[in-house]
Amino acid sequence: MHFKAIDRPTTLYWGGRRPEDLYMDNWVRTQMALMPNLRYVPVVSNAVPQDNWTGRTGFVHQAVLEDIPDLSGHQVYACGAPVVVDSARRDYVTKAGLPDEEFFADAFTTEADKALP
């Protein structure tokens, strides 16, 4: 895999319901050694005691707001279920001052989502 020489600070907030839902978690952690300006914040919303999760909990877009309450000088690239993307856009723009044109997103939809009116 080839990476461009992008050296601006980047924070990846990665959410899942349970720790095992953090898709490619080990790969992201490995990339951090190659990308010194990358900060990784995994967030789990529904951890159970047997997960032994000691990291961040709650909704991933709320974790962003807790860490960066003023997003006016940032860009956001969001992906996930439509409700996640829509909630992030609404809160980042209205509560944290993110310019709407600095919010980029890819909402994941399923065939069932497409069938909804």
Residue pairs with C-beta under 8 A, 6 or more apart in sequence:
3 34
3 35
7 37
8 37
9 37
9 39
10 35
10 37
10 38
10 39
11 38
11 39
11 40
11 41
11 67
11 68
12 28
12 38
12 39
12 40
12 41
13 41
13 43
13 60
13 61
13 63
13 64
14 22
14 23
14 25
14 28
14 40
14 41
14 42
14 43
14 60
15 22
15 42
15 43
15 44
15 45
15 59
15 60
15 63
15 80
15 84
16 22
16 23
16 42
16 43
16 44
16 45
17 44
17 45
17 46
18 44
18 46
18 47
18 48
18 51
19 25
19 42
19 44
19 47
19 51
19 53
19 55
21 44
22 42
22 44
25 42
28 40
29 40
31 38
32 38
32 40
41 56
41 63
41 67
42 55
42 56
43 55
43 56
43 57
43 58
43 59
43 60
43 63
44 51
44 53
44 55
44 56
44 57
45 57
45 58
45 59
45 60
47 53
47 57
56 63
59 84
59 87
60 80
60 84
61 78
61 84
61 87
61 88
61 91
61 92
62 91
64 71
64 76
64 88
64 92
65 91
65 92
65 95
65 96
68 74
68 96
69 96
70 96
70 97
71 92
71 96
71 97
71 98
72 96
72 97
72 98
72 99
74 98
74 102
75 102
75 103
75 104
76 88
76 92
76 98
76 102
76 103
76 104
77 104
77 105
78 84
78 85
78 88
78 89
78 103
78 104
78 105
78 106
79 85
79 105
79 106
79 107
79 108
80 107
80 108
81 107
81 108
82 107
82 108
82 109
82 113
84 107
85 105
85 106
85 107
86 107
88 103
88 105
89 100
89 103
89 105
92 98
92 103
93 99
93 100
93 103
